[in-house]
Amino acid sequence: SLLKGLDEVEVQIIGEDFVENVKVKNLSLNGMAFTTPNRFVDEPMESEVHLIITLEGYSTYKAIGVIKFFDAAKGEYGVLFQRVQKEFKSDFRNMMLSL
């Protein structure tokens, strides 16, 4: 199931002076949703975010995205990927097919 798959995904936000693990709510080839208790950017909407995505059993990938959704009360963010390492897409598809 997809929920089982999310247990095998780790994502970190990479900032200028911090690295933070986030809780992945949803992940696709084009973007992701996550929660974090910390507001890591003053104006989240349309802000660029640098991510490190680890797919357990596969590899670690760098991604750059733009925040397209933000819910301050829940600490939820939605990110549209702008650039992601090319291997991520094929590895992610293989991971989903194996669930």
N, C-alpha and C positions, 0 to 999 in steps of 0.2 A: 504494500500500500504506500501511498505518497507520504503519509505521516511517518511510517517506518523509514522512508528515504530521508526525511528531514533530520532524523536522528544521526544520519551519516554525513551531515553537512555542518561545517563550522565556518563562520564568517567573522572577520575582524574589520573594523573601520580603522584606517590609518590617517592620523592627523599630523599636523606639524610637530606637536610635542606630546602625542599620546597614541596608544593602540588600545582599542576596546573591543572585546568580544560582544556580539549581539545575539539575541534569540531569533532564529530564523522562523518566520511564519509561513512563508511561501517562496518558492524559487522556480524560475522558468528560464528559458533560453534568453529572454529579453529583459528580465529584471527580477526584482525580489521585494519582499516585504519583511520587515524585522521590527522588533521592539528593543528598546534600551531605556533604562531609567534616566540616563544622562542626556541632556540636550547639548549636543556636541557642536552646534552651529547656531548663531544668533537668529538668522533668518533662513529657516530650512528650505522653503519652497524655491526650486530651481537652483539650489546650491549644488556644486559639484562635490562628489564624495568618492574617495579612493577606498577600495575594498580588497581584501584577500579572502578568497573562497577556497576552502578545502573540501574536496569530495573524498570521504574515507574510502580507501582501497584504490584510489586513482591518483590524484595529484593536488597541487595547490596552484591557484590561478590569480593573476592580478586583474582587477576590473575597475573601470571608472564609470560612474553613473551620475545621474541628475535626480535629485529628490523631486518627485511629482505628487506625493501625498504626504501629509503630516497631520497627526492627531496628537496635540500636546497633552491632553488628559490621559491618553493611553500610552504615550511614548512610542507610537507607531509611525513608521516611515515606509514609504513606497518609493523604490528607486528604479528608474529606467536605465538600463546599461547603454552607455555611449561607445565604450570600447571594452572588450574582454579578450583575454588570450584565446587564440583560435582553437586550441585543443579542448577548451572548456566545453564547447557545444557538442562535440562528438562524445567526449567522456560523459557529459551529463545525460545525453540520449542513452548511452550504453548503461549507465547506472539506473535510469528509469525503467529500461527494458528488463533489467535483471530483478526488479522488485516483485 
